[in-house]
Each structure stands twice: as C-alpha cells, then as structure tokens.
Amino acid sequence: MNVETGPLRPGEARHPAESTQDIIARDRNTAPGWARDVSYTYLGSEDVSKERYTRAEFADGEFARLWPRTWQMACREDHIPEVGDYYVYDLGSYSFIVVRSAEDEIKAHYNACLHRGTKLKPSATEGFAMNLRCPFHGWTWNLDGTLADIPEKWDFAHTRTRRMCLPQARVARLGGFVWVNMDPAAPSLEDYLGPEALAHLTAWKLEDRYIYLHVQKSYPANWKLTMEAFMEAYHVGDTHPQVAPANGDVNSQYDVYGEHVDRFISTLGVVSPKLRERYSEADIIANFTLGDSSALGGARPELKEGERARQVMADMFREMFESASDTDLSHVSDTELLDTYSYTFFPNLFLFPGISLPMIYRFRPDARDHRRTIYEVMFMRPKPRSGDFETAEVQVLQDHQSFAEAQGMDPGFGRILDQDTDNLHAQQEGLEASAKAGLTLADYQEIRVRHFEQTVDRYMAMPPFSAKLEDLQP
C-alpha cells in the first residue's frame, strides 16, 4: 500500500513507486526464496531517547548488561586454520583468546592470567602458540584451557583444591564464523538468530568465502550512531548523490526477523524514484561505467531499444564475475549479482551476502570513550578450488585518512564509505547540543534503527551480568 491511497494506519505507508519485490520479479534469473521474503513489523512511532548516545553511564550499562549476554562474531574460522592458531577478540575491556585447541575444536579463553591478571596475549593480535603462557611469571595453560604449569609450585599448595582452568566464553560456529557469548545461560546461537534468519545465513554458504581485504578505522561517535548510519537507504539522495541515478533508494525494502536480525534490500540498475524525470535507462549504464567508481572496469555496453539497463547490468556482472572466479554463475539470480542485501545481526555485525560486493561490517565501542567507535570493513570473495588463499590482515587507518587510501580498496567505494561516516561527528555533537530529547524516526524506512534500539532497551532492562568463576571453567 502506498502513500497515495488515502488514510493509512501507522507503518502502512510506502513510496508510491514500484516496490523492491516488483523490481526483482521482472528479473530474468529468478530470485531465491530468502530474497523474495517480506517481513516488516510496525514497532511504534515514539521518539528514541538521545541519552543512549550521549551519556557515559548508558555505555557503562551496556558493558554490564548487553555485551556479556549477546552472540558476537569474533573471527572467521580461516583466521585460525591450524591447531595452535589464535586470534584475540577485544570488546571494550573484555578480551578473549580464540584458539583452535584441536583439529575440530575451538575455545574462547578469557585473556587474563589466573595468577595476577596479566593479559596472556596482547590485544588485537593473532598468531600461533603451543600453549598459553603468561609473560610475567610464566604460569602456563594448555590450548584447551587446562593448567599445564605453575613455576615454583611448592609455594602455591593452596591452589591444589581449586579449579585452575582458564575461564571460557561459549563458542559456536556458523557460516564460517566463530561466535562467542559470555553468558552460560544464553540461548544457543541458532535460537538467538531464529529460524528465518538462520535459513538465510545457511543458504548463503559464506563458509565458502574468505576475507581478502580488511580495513579498520575509529570514529568520534557512539557505536550505535555509527551502526545506524548504515541501516537505511533514506540518506542516499543527500549523502551519496553520485549513485542516485542507478539506485532504488526510497523504495528499498525493510524486514525484521525476531529480536536480533533485520535487513534492507536496495536495488541497483534502476533510477531513484525521486529522479525519474531527469534520468533515462541509458543514464543508468553511464552511471555504472563512468569515472573511477565504475563497477565494470571501463566497459560500456550498448543499450538496445526496449532493453532494461538492470538486465544488461546483471548479464555483464555475471560474465565479469565468472571470468574473475572461474565459476559458473548461470544459476545465480540477478538480484544476488546486483542488489545490496544488508543484514544486521545484533549487537554489532552487518552481513552483505551478495555476489558483487560481499562484505562484513563490525562495530565495537571504545571502553575509554563512549563517543568513539571502532569500525571494520571486510570484503569477501569465493575460495579458489585449489584451496590456496590467504586471509587478509587488518589495515588500520588514522582519523584523517580516507577509506580510499587503504591498499586494495576501490577508490569509488572508499569515498562512499567516507560519505557514510563524514556525518557522524556532526551528529554526535548535534545530539549533545540539541534541545530535543530524542530522535524522530520514519515508521518504515528507519525501522531497522527502531528495532535495533528496542533490542538495546530489552537488554538494558536486565540486571548486570554476573557469573561464578566455576561456571566459566570447563
């Protein structure tokens, strides 16, 4: 139902242009079921309080209530392929050594010695170790967390009756990702995600891809503000005007799946409904092929009479990706080749499962400053048949650097990421200066923001997390 049909109940209004599903339905290669799904839920129209972004006390509450109870993507299995490989996942003051302790076993140990608390491995590192040894006094644990040695054990006879295994977070593996959760009483990852989202994630076969580019940058804005900059396409016309001639922005589709997952679908190869008086089908082709942001590497297809630019683009993308990956994509739908599918997995993960630009976004709060966020972008591609690939190491950019400066980054896409994040400092400062107590959200186009913040509220209503040491030891 669109905005021109008369009085509507809250949440029913849609842009009067054709829907995302109408666009996808005309494609030659049919979309899979997970792409044809529609799952919007009206969640209210109340303002969202600004204090969640501006108060340090709110951030402290998140570290006490939200982060210990949620499933988070710590790394990819490819980061730790061999027994002894480890990857340190840091989340504010929390730190975990994610280690392959056996061929088909992964553990996530709290990164602290049980002697005097020294970190066993430095933050933000990865590597290989035969055991986990404290650099201060040499207390040592096996990879599975069992105690291996206490130097001068004669002076620690009082520890003989204690369980001295390293405390562990729970670990789950899904889609090639390693997920961790600090709460022994939390639901399983499968129950946490819910059946619909789980079916989508399984269908993408992300375990068959690897990270070939990984870029990180810190921003002067609250982690939730930074995430929410990517949750809607409503901003495209003003923030990314260069892509509007080939992007279905205001008629994008928004879906909600349970408490912890939502998404939008934004179509490409079509003109923004706001600009259809100005741009033609031929202009769509030109938008894709001109400049250093060209998606087709300089190719410029001829648009024959009666042809849709979207179909021409899909055919060219299919040919280009088949040549680049030596993979048959004849069975892949046009929408998977062209469109932006953006899923949020609460609390801090975005997955983009498309063929043309499969990506991962991860956001982590800075425990020292609730106004700063660590933002990571990871790009994926199919694993080669030979099995010979290397997972990229992270490139850390400074505040003044553009994403376009990252080695291996497409300059045009790097500038799009800059545009997405350039507003963040102004938004953080504006909220703190504002006389208005909250944010006013669109019922449909900003449903992901509302869904996300309502889930934050549910966790913030819980008591502070606590667990006995013995409950965290194997």
Secondary structure, 3 states (H helix, E strand, C coil): CCCCCCCCCCCCCCCCCCCHHHHHHCCCCCCCHHHHCCCCCCCCCCCEECHHHHCHHHHHHHHHHCHHHCCEEEEEHHHCCCCCEEEEEEECCEEEEEEEEECCEEEEEECCCCCCCCCCCCCCCEEECCCEECCCCCCEECCCCCEEECCCHHHHHHHCCCCCCCCEEEEEEECCEEEEECCCCCCCHHHHHCHHHHHHHHHHCHHHEEEEEEEEEEECCCHHHHHHCCCCCCCHHHHCHHHHHHEEEEEEEEEEECCCEEEEEEEECCCCHHHCCCCCHHHHHHHHHCCCCCCCCCCCCCCCCCCCHHHHHHHHHHHHHHHHHCCCCCCCCHHHHHCEEEEEECCCEEEECCCCCCEEEEEEEECCEEEEEEEEEEEEEECCCCCCCCCCCEEECCCCCCHHHCCCCCHHHHHHHHHHHHCHHHHHHHHHHCCCCEECCCCCCCHHHHHHHHHHHHHHCCCCCCCCHHHHCC
